[in-house]
C-alpha cells in the first residue's frame, strides 16, 4: 500500500461527517471495497482529498512545487464543487469561471510539458 493511499484511508477514518453525508468505504482502494459510486467520488474529491493534500503539502512544506500543485488542485476542486451545486446563480457562475480559469492558466506551471 502506498503512503498516499494509507494517508487517504486515515483521513476517511478520522474525519467526522454528518449522518446524511455520503462517505467513502474506509478500505478505499482495496478490491474488497468494490467500485465507488458517483456520490462517493464527489465526497472523495470535495472533502477527503483536500484534507489529505493540505495535511501532506500545506503549511510547513518546504517544497514550493508541492504548494503550487496543491493550489492548482484546489482550484480544480473548487470548480468541481461549484459545478456540482444543486442551485446556480450568477455569483456561482462567476466563481466557477474564476476557479477554472486559474486552474487552466496554471497548468503550464505545474506541468511544464503539458500542451492544451
Rosetta blueprint (number, residue, H / E / L):
1 X L
2 X L
3 X H
4 X H
5 X H
6 X H
7 X H
8 X H
9 X H
10 X H
11 X H
12 X H
13 X H
14 X H
15 X L
16 X L
17 X L
18 X L
19 X L
20 X L
21 X L
22 X L
23 X L
24 X L
25 X L
26 X L
27 X L
28 X L
29 X L
30 X L
31 X H
32 X H
33 X H
34 X L
35 X L
36 X L
37 X L
38 X H
39 X H
40 X H
41 X H
42 X H
43 X H
44 X H
45 X H
46 X H
47 X H
48 X H
49 X H
50 X H
51 X H
52 X H
53 X H
54 X H
55 X H
56 X H
57 X H
58 X L
59 X L
60 X L
61 X L
62 X L
63 X L
64 X H
65 X H
66 X H
67 X H
68 X H
69 X H
70 X H
71 X H
72 X H
73 X H
74 X H
75 X H
76 X H
77 X H
78 X H
79 X H
80 X H
81 X H
82 X H
83 X H
84 X L
85 X L
86 X L
87 X L
88 X L
89 X L
90 X H
91 X H
92 X H
93 X H
94 X H
95 X H
96 X H
97 X H
98 X H
99 X H
100 X H
101 X H
102 X H
103 X H
104 X H
105 X H
106 X H
107 X H
108 X H
109 X H
110 X H
111 X L
112 X L
113 X L
114 X L
115 X L
116 X L
